[in-house]
Amino acid sequence: MKKSSASADDIRRLHFINALFDQVTGNDLYLAQQIRDGIAFSLAELEKQVTENPETAATFDTAFNAAAAKLLEKFCLKQSERGFFHWDATKTLHSATPLFARSEIMEGLRYLASFKDSTLLVTNLRPALLPDNRMKTPKRKREYMELLAFIRGLAAARTKRNSDLQLIFL
């Protein structure tokens, strides 16, 4: 059973990398697997700790996502025609509140406005609003869904018609 969950995590990460790096992989899962394995190799020590202590699996996922975002940012910076902005909802205690989220997302959208192709990566929104150590009440779930819809709507309204914005939630 443990093996299948590890396989499910690997497949989830593979599809995540394939979607994130679609410009590089061209939907070739073999290339996506090479990128995934490279990121996992850079986190080998942390992966070993997770294997010894499975309760810390979320730590590895967070580190993997951060490493992938950093790699994508480096890739996009080398391509002058492609923009990239990463917003981490857990950056501050108030980042995931609607007022601060709007401000920080607008900052990213202003930056991305000058690019024809761009990626807006939103990470840790779910953990910010629905933390594992707290009950997932209907109010918290509703706030999470409302903020997701708000960010999608804001991105749609503030992106030029001839621009291609890839909006990714992790």
C-alpha positions in Angstrom: 0.0 0.0 0.0 2.8 2.4 0.9 4.4 1.6 -2.5 1.3 2.6 -4.5 1.0 5.9 -2.6 4.7 6.6 -3.4 3.9 5.8 -7.1 0.9 8.0 -7.0 3.0 10.9 -5.6 5.6 10.3 -8.3 2.9 10.3 -11.1 1.4 13.4 -9.6 4.8 15.1 -9.6 5.5 13.9 -13.1 2.3 15.5 -14.5 3.0 18.6 -12.5 6.4 19.0 -14.1 5.0 18.2 -17.5 2.4 21.0 -17.2 4.9 23.4 -15.6 7.6 22.9 -18.2 5.4 22.3 -21.2 7.6 24.7 -23.2 10.5 22.4 -22.6 8.9 19.0 -22.6 6.4 19.4 -25.4 4.3 17.0 -23.4 7.0 14.3 -23.6 6.7 12.5 -20.3 10.3 11.1 -20.6 11.7 14.7 -20.6 9.4 15.6 -17.7 10.6 12.5 -15.8 14.2 13.7 -16.3 13.4 17.1 -14.9 11.4 15.5 -12.0 14.3 13.1 -11.2 16.8 16.0 -11.3 14.7 18.0 -8.8 14.3 14.9 -6.6 18.0 14.3 -6.8 18.7 17.8 -5.5 16.4 17.0 -2.6 17.8 13.5 -1.9 18.7 14.2 1.7 15.2 15.5 2.5 13.7 12.5 0.6 15.8 10.1 2.8 14.4 11.9 5.9 10.9 11.5 4.6 11.4 7.8 4.0 12.5 7.4 7.5 9.7 9.5 8.9 6.7 9.4 6.6 4.7 12.0 8.6 7.0 14.6 7.1 5.9 13.9 3.5 4.3 17.3 3.2 7.8 18.9 3.8 9.2 17.1 0.7 6.2 18.2 -1.4 6.7 21.8 -0.4 10.4 21.6 -1.1 9.8 19.9 -4.4 7.3 22.5 -5.5 9.6 25.4 -4.4 12.6 23.8 -6.3 10.4 23.4 -9.4 9.2 27.0 -9.2 12.8 28.2 -8.8 13.9 26.2 -11.8 11.0 27.5 -13.9 11.8 31.0 -12.9 15.4 30.5 -14.1 14.1 29.1 -17.4 11.7 32.0 -18.0 14.4 34.6 -17.1 16.6 33.1 -19.9 13.7 33.6 -22.4 13.3 37.3 -22.8 9.9 36.8 -24.5 8.3 34.8 -21.6 7.3 36.2 -18.3 7.1 34.4 -14.9 5.7 35.5 -11.6 5.5 33.3 -8.5 3.1 34.2 -5.6 3.4 32.1 -2.4 0.2 32.5 -0.3 2.1 31.7 2.8 4.7 34.4 2.3 3.2 36.4 5.2 0.4 35.7 7.6 -1.9 38.0 5.7 -1.0 37.1 2.1 -4.0 34.8 1.6 -6.5 37.4 2.8 -8.5 38.9 -0.2 -7.0 42.4 0.2 -3.4 41.3 0.4 -3.9 38.6 -2.3 -5.4 41.2 -4.7 -2.5 43.5 -4.1 0.2 40.8 -4.5 -1.5 39.2 -7.6 -2.0 42.6 -9.2 1.7 43.3 -8.7 2.5 40.1 -10.6 -0.1 40.8 -13.3 1.4 44.3 -13.8 4.8 42.7 -14.3 3.5 40.1 -16.7 1.5 42.6 -18.8 4.5 43.4 -21.0 4.9 39.7 -22.0 2.9 38.0 -24.8 3.4 34.6 -23.1 3.6 34.3 -19.3 3.1 32.1 -16.3 1.6 33.0 -13.0 2.3 30.4 -10.4 0.3 30.4 -7.2 1.6 28.2 -4.5 0.4 27.2 -1.0 -3.0 28.7 -1.2 -4.7 25.6 0.2 -2.3 25.3 3.2 -2.7 29.0 3.9 -6.5 28.8 4.1 -7.1 25.1 5.0 -4.1 24.2 7.2 -3.7 20.5 8.1 -3.7 21.3 11.8 -7.1 23.0 11.8 -10.6 21.8 11.0 -11.8 22.3 7.4 -15.0 24.1 8.2 -17.5 25.0 5.6 -16.6 28.7 6.1 -12.9 28.0 5.4 -13.7 25.8 2.4 -16.0 28.6 1.0 -13.3 31.2 1.6 -10.8 29.0 -0.3 -13.1 28.5 -3.2 -14.0 32.2 -3.3 -10.3 33.2 -3.3 -9.6 30.7 -6.1 -12.4 32.2 -8.2 -11.3 35.7 -7.3 -7.7 35.1 -8.5 -9.0 33.5 -11.7 -11.3 36.4 -12.4 -8.7 39.0 -11.6 -6.2 37.3 -13.9 -8.8 37.1 -16.7 -9.8 40.7 -16.3 -6.2 42.1 -16.1 -4.6 40.1 -19.0 -4.5 41.6 -22.5 -6.6 39.7 -25.1 -3.6 38.9 -27.3 -1.6 37.6 -24.3 -1.3 34.0 -23.3 -1.3 33.6 -19.5 -0.8 30.2 -17.9 -2.3 30.3 -14.4 -1.1 27.4 -12.2 -2.2 26.6 -8.7 -0.1 24.4 -6.5 
